[in-house]
Amino acid sequence: MDSNVDYRKLAREELARRKLIHFAEILMHNFEVTEFHSVYYRILDLFISGDIKKLMITVPPQHGKSQGSTRFLPAKMHGINPDLKISIASYSATLAKSFNRDIQRLIDTKEFSALYPETQINSKRVVNVDGYLRNSEGYEIIGKQGSLKAVGRGGSLTGNTVDVMIMDDLYKDFAEANSPVIREAAWNWYTTVVKTRLHNDSQELIVFTRWHEDDIIGRLESQGLVKEIKCWADLEDLDGRWAKFNFEAIKESLRTDIDNRDMDDVLYPSKHDLESLEEKRELDPINFGSLYQGDPQP
């Protein structure tokens, strides 16, 4: 055995190539792994592998949903396949661009380069002499076909083939979600812009904190296009439907092999304990049901 080789480091890197959660641990040194995050990242791994092509996850605020789905996941997917064309959308172009910048920072790290040396982006935030783009709206991977484009809800994807579409919080707040005009505009943008850029092998990911029963998730459910996943075995017969996972801040549903918490156990106790969550519920029970329990009511 070569004494100059750091075998522990090599083992950590190999785990990071296999699993998103170990990828996150290498790139974010203070990353906290709870039981919820272990399950959440396992679900995202199924999306990365293509075992789930259409995935929707509803998670309460400040539980790390975007960190996994809209920062680590696209970076890792570009590490695995630098030819992928990924698009990220959120309720505003400003937020979508912030995700793009965070992904660029991950790809710039020496830890990422050690894992995926073939995935490189322009070191300068301009178009370089070889024509590879890197700016606030996206980037292109040097020597490959892959790219990332970040847009706000309603933004243009014209001319962009999309292999992976990630939609993270398409509604800003209560006022937007309760506006019939904005909900209709969001739905029309999804059906006439997003869907027209997808192909047979494209993947879609929706990760939301829900505000209203008639959001995009609600409309897809009303058309019978969604299957709520209660246990891992439910993934075996999706038949082209969306796989939907809902994580309640306070456990109120039956235990499953996905979420085996006891009744009234909280999802992320070190950040949001039962006392603080119950205080929020007492102040506004209707919106608490939507935001924290994934159960929007009229």
C-alpha positions in Angstrom: 0.0 0.0 0.0 1.4 3.4 -1.1 1.9 5.5 2.1 1.7 8.7 0.0 -1.9 8.0 -1.1 -4.7 9.3 1.0 -7.1 6.4 0.7 -9.7 7.9 2.9 -9.9 10.9 0.6 -10.2 8.6 -2.4 -13.0 6.7 -0.6 -14.9 9.9 0.2 -14.6 11.0 -3.4 -15.9 7.7 -4.7 -18.9 7.9 -2.4 -19.5 11.5 -3.6 -19.6 10.3 -7.2 -22.2 7.7 -6.3 -24.5 9.6 -3.9 -25.7 13.2 -3.9 -25.6 13.5 -0.1 -21.9 12.6 0.0 -21.3 15.0 -2.9 -23.0 17.7 -0.7 -20.8 16.7 2.3 -17.6 17.3 0.2 -18.7 20.6 -1.3 -20.3 22.0 1.8 -18.2 21.4 4.9 -20.9 22.3 7.4 -23.6 20.3 5.7 -26.0 18.9 8.3 -27.4 15.4 7.6 -30.6 14.6 9.3 -32.9 11.7 8.8 -35.1 13.8 6.5 -32.1 14.9 4.4 -31.0 11.3 4.0 -34.4 10.5 2.5 -34.7 13.7 0.5 -31.3 13.2 -1.2 -32.1 9.5 -1.8 -35.2 10.7 -3.8 -33.0 13.2 -5.7 -30.6 10.4 -6.5 -33.5 8.5 -8.2 -34.1 11.6 -10.3 -30.4 11.9 -11.2 -30.3 8.2 -12.3 -33.4 8.6 -14.4 -35.5 6.2 -12.4 -37.9 9.1 -11.8 -38.4 11.3 -14.9 -41.1 13.6 -13.4 -40.6 14.5 -9.8 -42.4 16.9 -7.5 -41.5 17.4 -3.9 -43.3 19.7 -1.4 -41.2 20.7 1.6 -41.7 23.4 4.3 -39.8 26.7 4.2 -36.2 26.7 5.4 -35.7 22.9 5.4 -33.0 22.9 2.7 -35.1 22.0 -0.3 -33.4 24.4 -2.8 -29.9 23.5 -1.5 -30.5 19.9 -2.6 -32.7 20.3 -5.7 -31.5 23.5 -7.3 -27.8 23.8 -6.3 -26.2 20.4 -5.6 -28.4 18.4 -8.0 -27.7 20.4 -11.3 -24.0 20.6 -10.4 -23.8 16.9 -9.9 -25.8 16.1 -13.0 -23.4 18.3 -15.1 -20.5 16.4 -13.5 -22.0 13.1 -14.5 -23.1 14.2 -17.9 -21.5 17.5 -19.1 -23.6 17.4 -22.3 -26.9 17.9 -20.5 -28.9 21.1 -21.2 -30.4 22.2 -17.9 -32.9 25.0 -17.2 -33.8 26.5 -13.8 -36.9 28.6 -13.2 -38.2 30.4 -10.2 -40.8 33.1 -9.5 -38.2 35.8 -10.4 -35.2 36.0 -12.7 -33.2 37.4 -9.7 -33.7 34.3 -7.7 -33.1 32.0 -10.7 -29.8 33.8 -11.4 -28.7 33.4 -7.8 -29.1 29.6 -8.2 -27.0 29.8 -11.3 -24.2 31.7 -9.5 -24.2 29.2 -6.7 -23.9 26.3 -9.1 -21.0 28.1 -10.9 -19.3 28.5 -7.5 -19.7 24.7 -6.8 -18.2 23.8 -10.2 -15.3 26.3 -9.6 -14.2 24.5 -6.5 -11.1 22.2 -6.4 -13.3 19.5 -4.7 -15.7 19.5 -7.7 -12.7 19.4 -10.2 -11.3 16.4 -8.4 -14.6 14.5 -8.8 -15.4 15.6 -12.3 -12.4 17.0 -14.1 -14.1 17.0 -17.6 -16.8 19.4 -16.5 -15.3 22.9 -16.6 -16.8 26.3 -17.2 -15.2 29.6 -18.3 -13.0 31.1 -15.6 -14.1 34.6 -16.5 -17.7 35.8 -16.4 -17.7 36.8 -20.0 -17.8 35.0 -23.4 -14.2 33.9 -23.9 -12.3 33.6 -27.2 -13.6 30.0 -27.7 -17.2 31.3 -27.4 -18.1 29.6 -24.1 -20.7 31.6 -22.2 -20.6 32.3 -18.5 -22.8 35.1 -17.0 -25.6 35.7 -14.6 -28.1 34.0 -16.8 -26.2 30.7 -17.3 -23.1 29.0 -18.6 -21.8 26.6 -21.2 -19.5 23.7 -20.4 -16.1 23.9 -22.2 -15.7 21.3 -24.9 -19.1 19.8 -24.3 -22.7 20.3 -25.4 -24.0 21.0 -21.9 -25.3 24.3 -20.6 -27.4 25.9 -17.9 -30.0 28.6 -18.3 -31.8 30.4 -15.5 -35.1 32.2 -16.1 -37.8 33.8 -14.0 -41.4 32.6 -14.3 -42.6 33.9 -17.7 -39.1 34.1 -19.1 -38.2 32.9 -22.6 -36.7 29.5 -23.4 -37.0 29.9 -27.1 -34.3 28.2 -29.0 -33.3 26.1 -26.0 -33.7 22.4 -25.9 -34.2 21.3 -22.3 -33.0 17.9 -21.0 -33.6 18.7 -17.4 -36.2 21.4 -16.2 -36.1 22.4 -12.6 -38.9 24.6 -11.2 -38.3 25.9 -7.7 -41.0 28.0 -6.1 -42.9 29.5 -9.0 -45.0 31.7 -6.7 -43.3 34.4 -4.6 -45.8 34.7 -1.7 -49.4 34.5 -0.5 -50.5 37.5 -2.7 -49.1 35.9 -5.9 -50.5 32.5 -5.2 -53.9 33.9 -4.5 -54.1 35.9 -7.7 -56.1 34.0 -10.3 -54.3 36.1 -13.0 -50.8 35.1 -11.8 -51.8 31.4 -11.4 -53.2 31.4 -14.9 -50.2 33.1 -16.3 -47.9 30.6 -14.5 -49.9 27.7 -15.9 -49.8 29.1 -19.5 -46.1 29.7 -19.2 -45.6 26.1 -18.2 -47.8 24.6 -20.9 -46.7 26.9 -23.8 -43.1 27.7 -23.0 -41.6 24.9 -20.8 -43.4 22.0 -22.3 -42.6 23.0 -25.9 -38.8 22.8 -25.1 -38.9 19.3 -23.7 -38.4 16.0 -25.7 -39.1 12.3 -25.0 -36.2 11.8 -22.7 -36.5 15.1 -20.8 -36.8 15.2 -17.0 -38.9 17.6 -14.9 -38.5 18.5 -11.3 -40.9 20.7 -9.3 -39.9 21.6 -5.8 -42.4 23.8 -4.0 -43.5 25.3 -0.8 -47.2 25.3 -1.5 -49.5 28.3 -1.2 -52.7 27.4 -3.0 -54.6 24.3 -4.1 -54.8 25.6 -7.7 -51.1 26.0 -8.3 -49.3 24.0 -11.0 -49.1 21.0 -8.8 -52.8 21.2 -8.0 -53.7 21.5 -11.7 -51.5 18.5 -12.7 -53.2 16.5 -9.9 -56.6 17.5 -11.1 -55.8 16.0 -14.5 -54.8 12.7 -13.0 -51.2 13.1 -13.9 -49.7 12.7 -10.4 -49.2 9.8 -8.1 -48.5 10.5 -4.5 -45.7 8.3 -3.2 -46.4 6.9 0.2 -43.9 4.1 0.2 -40.9 3.1 -2.0 -42.9 0.4 -3.7 -45.3 3.0 -5.2 -42.5 4.0 -7.6 -42.8 0.7 -9.5 -45.9 1.6 -11.5 -45.8 5.3 -12.3 -46.9 4.8 -16.0 -45.6 8.2 -17.0 -47.2 10.1 -14.1 -45.4 12.5 -11.8 -44.0 11.0 -8.6 -45.1 13.3 -5.7 -43.5 13.3 -2.3 -44.9 15.5 0.5 -43.0 16.1 3.7 -45.0 17.6 6.6 -43.3 19.9 9.1 -45.3 18.2 11.9 -46.0 14.5 11.2 -49.8 14.0 11.0 -50.0 11.1 8.5 -49.4 7.4 9.0 -45.8 6.1 9.2 -44.3 4.8 6.0 -40.9 3.4 5.0 -40.2 6.8 3.5 -41.2 8.9 6.5 -41.2 6.8 9.6 -41.7 9.6 12.2 -44.1 9.2 15.0 -47.2 11.4 15.2 -46.3 15.0 16.0 -42.6 14.5 15.4 -41.1 17.4 13.5 -39.1 17.2 10.3 -36.1 19.2 11.1 -35.9 19.5 14.9 -32.6 21.4 15.2 -34.0 24.2 13.0 -37.7 24.1 13.7 -38.9 22.6 16.9 -42.4 21.7 17.8 -43.0 24.7 20.0 -42.0 27.2 17.2 -44.1 25.4 14.6 -47.2 25.3 16.8 -46.8 29.0 17.4 -46.8 29.6 13.7 -49.9 27.3 13.3 -51.7 29.2 16.0 -51.1 32.5 14.3 -52.3 31.4 10.9 -53.7 27.8 10.7 -54.8 28.0 7.0 -51.5 29.2 5.6 -49.6 26.9 8.0 -51.5 23.9 6.4 -50.4 25.0 3.0 -46.8 26.1 3.7 -45.7 23.6 6.4 -47.9 20.6 5.8 -48.3 20.7 2.0 -52.1 20.7 2.3 -53.5 23.9 0.8 -57.1 24.5 1.5 -59.7 26.8 -0.1 
